[in-house]
Amino acid sequence: MAGKLIAENRRARYDYFLEETFEAGITLTGSEVKSLRNGRANIAESYAAVEGKEIMLINADIPPYSQAGPYFNHEPRRHRKLLLKRKQIDRLIGAVQRDGRTIIPTKLYWNDKGMAKLEISLAKGKKEHDKRESTATRDWQRDKARLMKGDRS
């Protein structure tokens, strides 16, 4: 990933085991692109779902562009089609239907060519004890780094 970050879903690593990542394009209208250029987007509560033979981004919030009039603006939480290769789409559909996985967007960013890209991950939900375990591991790593830093002084 080389580009400017627009939005990030930080909670995804806490709530899910992220297994495999894909880079997907998104179909956007003009006012959505302008709004993204202003750096306004929220993918924290969003997810991707299978609709027919396509993958759609659901519940991603791109606020209306203030300079666009009421007729040219977009609906903030509309479903947006994700652009992937057919082999990737089939793989994601199979994992969701067979294995009960979820498709979670992790990052929304501009690539080198100035195109909006979405990094999606195939994820498996964590149970409550898994979340406690990952929190304890993270805390231990932080404490360990603090102790190691104190020993060198």
C-alpha positions as CSV (number, residue, x, y, z in Angstrom):
1,M,0.0,0.0,0.0
2,A,1.6,3.2,-1.1
3,G,-0.7,6.3,-0.9
4,K,-2.6,8.7,1.3
5,L,-4.8,7.0,3.9
6,I,-8.4,8.3,3.9
7,A,-10.0,6.1,6.6
8,E,-8.9,3.1,8.7
9,N,-10.9,0.5,10.6
10,R,-8.8,0.1,13.7
11,R,-11.4,-2.0,15.5
12,A,-11.2,-4.8,12.9
13,R,-8.0,-6.3,14.4
14,Y,-9.6,-6.3,17.9
15,D,-12.9,-7.9,16.8
16,Y,-11.7,-10.3,14.1
17,F,-8.9,-12.7,13.2
18,L,-7.8,-11.2,9.8
19,E,-6.7,-14.0,7.5
20,E,-6.2,-12.8,4.0
21,T,-6.2,-9.3,2.5
22,F,-7.3,-8.1,-1.0
23,E,-7.1,-4.7,-2.7
24,A,-10.4,-3.7,-4.3
25,G,-11.5,-0.7,-6.3
26,I,-14.9,1.0,-5.5
27,T,-17.5,2.4,-7.9
28,L,-18.0,6.0,-6.8
29,T,-20.0,9.0,-8.1
30,G,-18.4,12.4,-8.6
31,S,-19.5,13.9,-5.3
32,E,-18.3,10.9,-3.4
33,V,-14.8,11.3,-4.9
34,K,-14.8,15.0,-4.0
35,S,-15.9,14.2,-0.4
36,L,-13.1,11.6,-0.2
37,R,-10.5,14.1,-1.5
38,N,-11.5,16.2,1.5
39,G,-10.6,13.2,3.7
40,R,-14.1,12.6,4.9
41,A,-15.1,8.9,5.2
42,N,-15.9,6.3,7.9
43,I,-15.6,2.6,7.4
44,A,-15.7,1.6,11.0
45,E,-19.2,0.0,11.0
46,S,-19.0,-1.2,7.4
47,Y,-18.7,-4.7,5.9
48,A,-18.8,-6.3,2.5
49,A,-21.5,-8.7,1.5
50,V,-22.3,-11.0,-1.4
51,E,-25.2,-9.9,-3.6
52,G,-25.6,-12.3,-6.5
53,K,-22.2,-12.6,-8.2
54,E,-20.9,-9.3,-6.9
55,I,-19.3,-8.1,-3.6
56,M,-20.9,-4.9,-2.2
57,L,-19.6,-2.5,0.4
58,I,-22.4,-1.9,2.9
59,N,-22.8,0.8,5.5
60,A,-19.7,2.8,4.6
61,D,-20.3,6.5,5.4
62,I,-19.1,9.0,2.9
63,P,-20.7,12.3,3.9
64,P,-22.3,14.5,1.2
65,Y,-20.0,17.0,-0.6
66,S,-20.9,20.5,0.6
67,Q,-20.4,22.3,-2.7
68,A,-22.6,19.9,-4.7
69,G,-26.2,20.9,-5.0
70,P,-29.1,18.8,-3.8
71,Y,-29.6,17.1,-7.2
72,F,-25.9,16.1,-7.7
73,N,-25.1,14.8,-4.3
74,H,-25.1,11.2,-3.2
75,E,-26.7,9.1,-0.5
76,P,-24.1,8.8,2.3
77,R,-24.6,5.1,3.2
78,R,-25.5,3.6,-0.2
79,H,-24.3,0.2,-1.3
80,R,-21.2,0.5,-3.4
81,K,-19.9,-2.2,-5.7
82,L,-16.4,-3.5,-5.1
83,L,-14.2,-4.1,-8.1
84,L,-12.3,-7.3,-7.9
85,K,-11.1,-10.0,-10.4
86,R,-13.5,-12.9,-10.9
87,K,-11.2,-15.4,-9.3
88,Q,-11.0,-13.3,-6.2
89,I,-14.7,-12.8,-6.1
90,D,-15.3,-16.5,-6.3
91,R,-12.8,-17.2,-3.6
92,L,-14.5,-14.7,-1.3
93,I,-18.0,-16.0,-2.0
94,G,-16.8,-19.5,-1.3
95,A,-15.2,-18.6,2.0
96,V,-18.3,-16.6,3.2
97,Q,-20.8,-19.3,2.2
98,R,-18.8,-22.5,3.2
99,D,-16.6,-21.4,6.1
100,G,-18.8,-18.7,7.6
101,R,-16.1,-16.0,7.2
102,T,-16.9,-12.2,7.0
103,I,-15.4,-9.6,4.6
104,I,-14.2,-6.6,6.6
105,P,-12.8,-3.4,5.1
106,T,-9.6,-2.4,6.9
107,K,-8.3,0.7,5.0
108,L,-9.5,3.2,2.4
109,Y,-6.8,5.0,0.6
110,W,-5.6,6.7,-2.6
111,N,-3.1,4.6,-4.7
112,D,-0.2,5.9,-6.8
113,K,-2.5,6.7,-9.7
114,G,-5.0,8.7,-7.6
115,M,-7.6,5.9,-7.5
116,A,-9.6,5.2,-4.3
117,K,-8.8,1.7,-3.2
118,L,-10.2,-0.4,-0.3
119,E,-8.2,-3.0,1.5
120,I,-10.6,-5.8,2.5
121,S,-9.8,-8.8,4.7
122,L,-11.3,-12.2,5.0
123,A,-12.0,-12.5,8.7
124,K,-13.2,-14.8,11.4
125,G,-15.0,-13.4,14.4
126,K,-13.3,-13.5,17.8
127,K,-15.0,-14.8,20.9
128,E,-14.9,-12.8,24.2
129,H,-12.0,-14.8,25.6
130,D,-10.0,-14.3,22.4
131,K,-10.4,-10.5,22.8
132,R,-9.2,-10.7,26.4
133,E,-6.2,-12.8,25.4
134,S,-5.2,-10.4,22.6
135,T,-5.5,-7.4,25.0
136,A,-3.4,-9.2,27.6
137,T,-0.7,-10.0,24.9
138,R,-0.7,-6.4,23.8
139,D,-0.3,-5.1,27.3
140,W,2.5,-7.6,28.0
141,Q,4.4,-6.5,24.9
142,R,4.0,-2.8,26.0
143,D,5.2,-3.6,29.5
144,K,8.1,-5.7,28.2
145,A,9.2,-2.8,25.9
146,R,9.0,-0.4,28.8
147,L,11.2,-2.7,31.0
148,M,13.7,-3.3,28.3
149,K,14.0,0.5,27.7
150,G,14.5,1.0,31.5
151,D,17.4,-1.6,31.6
152,R,19.5,0.3,29.0
153,S,19.5,3.6,30.8
